[in-house]
Amino acid sequence: MKNKFLEQIFKFREPNFDKLLKFGFSCEEDKFTFRGYILDDQFIVNVCVDKSGKVDAEVIEVATGEPYALIFVETATGSFVGQVREEFENLLQKICDNCFEKVIFRSAQAKRLIEFVSKHFRDELEFLWPKFCNNAICRRKDTGKWYALFVALPKEKLGIKSKEIIDILNVRISPQEVASVVDNKRYFPAYHMNKKSWVTIILDDSVDFNEIVERVKQSFNLAIK
């Protein structure tokens, strides 16, 4: 429950360490820590952000000096625990809004490809679905057709036994090529796209960057009416 609670608030966010310091965090041994108080100073909130961006937090009851773990227990109900949980969440959300920046696609390859698309095709990512903020498309200006789809998703969505979040790229490909390139290691059947004319690439350097660039160019050329 605790990890899920924190993940929901800081999902697709990366810390701006300068902003953490301005907010009141202190830095010790590559960790940024913050102490706040909630519910009329009855509880202490300790927040820790490490260099990788991982966030940990705890609530301490001042009267006992013990962690107040009930806020992370889904079955724990009642007006008091609900109030503590609400104020705790509000504080974390304030830290998120003031000190963290929205970053959907975190992998180095994804960032390089997004920069390539911007410079080469003068196209920017389009986030078409508010409920699915981890999906973004690139489309040709002349035809309006998509030639790339970036998605951040768990590996298990591609049939890999892992819940790790990864960046993938869907590109168009000639139907004659699909069978010869899909190996479920470097190239995968297209995620949520037509598997006859699209393929998925995991952006983890398993496919060379220049090879992916050529795939994007090919996909652009195939995105015609």
Order of alpha helices (4+ residues) and beta strands (2+ residues): alpha-beta-alpha-beta-beta-beta-beta-beta-alpha-beta-alpha-beta-beta-beta-alpha-beta-beta-alpha
